[in-house]
Amino acid sequence: MKKFILLIYLAVTVFANNKEYELKLYEKVLGSIFEEEIINIYSDEQLKDILLKSKKFLIVDSCKKATVLIGNDFKTKCDNLPCFATSYKMFKKEENVIGAFYWRKGRPQLKLKTNVLNKFALNLPENLKKYSK
C-alpha cells in the first residue's frame, strides 16, 4: 500500500513539474520573440490552465485581440496570426506556425521556423537560433 501511495505521489509531482516547465518555456520563447510586455494569447482549452498562471500572458477570447495563437489543433483559423503549436503534426501541417513545443519519448522538443518568423516580421534572438530550421 505504501508503494502504491508513493507511486501516485511521484506521478503527480512529475506531472505538476512538467506543467511548470512548459509555462517557463512558453514565457521564455514567446517573450523573446514578441516585444510586448504582456502577450495576448488565444489558446485551446488544453493549455489555458497552464497559461493562466503566467504574469506575462493575457488569455483572450478572440483572434482579433490576440498576438499569437497557441494550441494542438487549430480548429479556429486566425488569418494572418502567428501560431505556436504543441504537437509536431501541427508544426509540419500548418503554414502560419512559427514554432512548436512538444514532448517526444518523455523529452521536451522545441522547433522554430525561420521563414515563418520572417513572414510575420519577428526576430529570433541568438539564444534560440539553434532551434530553428
C-alpha positions in Angstrom: 0.0 0.0 0.0 2.8 2.4 0.9 4.5 1.7 -2.5 1.2 2.5 -4.3 0.8 5.8 -2.5 4.4 6.7 -3.2 4.0 5.9 -6.9 0.9 8.1 -7.1 2.7 11.0 -5.3 5.7 10.7 -7.7 3.4 10.7 -10.7 1.5 13.8 -9.6 4.8 15.6 -8.7 6.3 14.8 -12.1 3.1 15.9 -13.9 3.0 19.2 -12.0 6.7 19.9 -12.7 6.1 19.3 -16.4 3.4 22.0 -16.4 5.7 24.5 -14.6 8.4 23.6 -17.1 6.1 24.2 -20.1 5.0 27.5 -18.7 8.5 28.7 -18.2 9.5 27.6 -21.7 6.5 29.4 -23.3 7.3 32.6 -21.3 11.0 32.4 -22.3 10.5 31.6 -26.0 7.4 33.8 -26.7 8.8 36.6 -24.5 12.0 36.6 -26.6 10.2 36.6 -29.9 7.4 39.1 -29.2 8.4 42.5 -28.0 5.3 43.2 -26.0 5.5 43.3 -22.2 2.2 41.4 -22.0 1.4 39.0 -24.8 -2.2 38.4 -25.7 -2.8 34.7 -26.4 -5.7 32.9 -27.9 -5.4 29.3 -26.8 -7.2 26.0 -26.9 -8.8 24.7 -23.7 -6.0 22.2 -23.1 -3.4 24.9 -22.4 -5.5 27.5 -20.7 -4.9 26.1 -17.2 -1.2 26.3 -17.7 -1.0 29.7 -19.4 -3.4 31.4 -16.9 -0.7 31.1 -14.2 1.6 33.4 -16.1 2.1 37.1 -15.4 3.5 37.6 -18.9 0.4 36.2 -20.8 -3.1 37.5 -21.1 -5.6 34.9 -22.4 -8.1 36.5 -24.8 -11.3 35.1 -26.1 -11.0 36.0 -29.8 -8.4 36.1 -32.6 -8.9 39.9 -33.1 -7.5 40.6 -29.7 -4.6 38.1 -29.9 -1.0 38.5 -30.7 -0.4 34.7 -31.1 -2.4 31.5 -31.2 -1.2 28.5 -29.2 -2.6 25.1 -29.4 -2.6 21.5 -30.6 -5.4 21.7 -33.1 -6.1 25.0 -34.9 -9.8 24.5 -35.5 -10.2 28.2 -35.3 -8.4 29.8 -38.2 -7.0 33.2 -37.3 -5.9 34.7 -40.6 -2.5 36.5 -40.5 -1.9 35.5 -36.9 1.3 33.6 -36.0 0.7 30.2 -34.3 2.7 28.2 -31.9 2.0 24.5 -32.0 2.0 22.0 -29.2 2.5 19.0 -31.5 4.9 18.0 -34.2 2.0 17.2 -36.5 0.6 20.7 -36.3 4.1 22.1 -36.7 4.5 20.4 -40.0 1.0 20.8 -41.2 0.0 24.5 -40.6 1.5 27.3 -42.7 1.4 30.1 -40.0 3.2 28.1 -37.3 6.3 29.9 -36.1 7.3 27.1 -33.8 6.4 24.2 -31.6 7.0 22.8 -28.2 6.0 19.2 -27.7 7.1 16.0 -25.8 8.7 13.1 -27.7 9.6 9.9 -25.8 9.4 11.8 -22.5 11.8 14.6 -23.7 10.9 18.2 -24.5 11.3 19.2 -28.1 11.5 22.8 -29.3 11.4 23.7 -33.0 11.2 27.1 -34.8 10.6 28.1 -38.4 12.8 31.0 -39.5 10.9 31.6 -42.8 7.5 31.9 -41.0 9.1 34.2 -38.3 10.3 36.4 -41.2 6.9 36.4 -42.8 5.5 38.0 -39.6 8.5 40.3 -39.2 9.5 38.6 -35.9 13.1 38.4 -34.9 14.7 35.3 -33.5 17.2 36.1 -30.7 20.6 34.5 -30.8 19.9 32.1 -27.9 17.0 30.5 -29.9 18.6 30.2 -33.3 19.9 26.7 -32.6 16.3 25.5 -32.6 15.4 27.0 -36.0 15.4 25.5 -39.4 
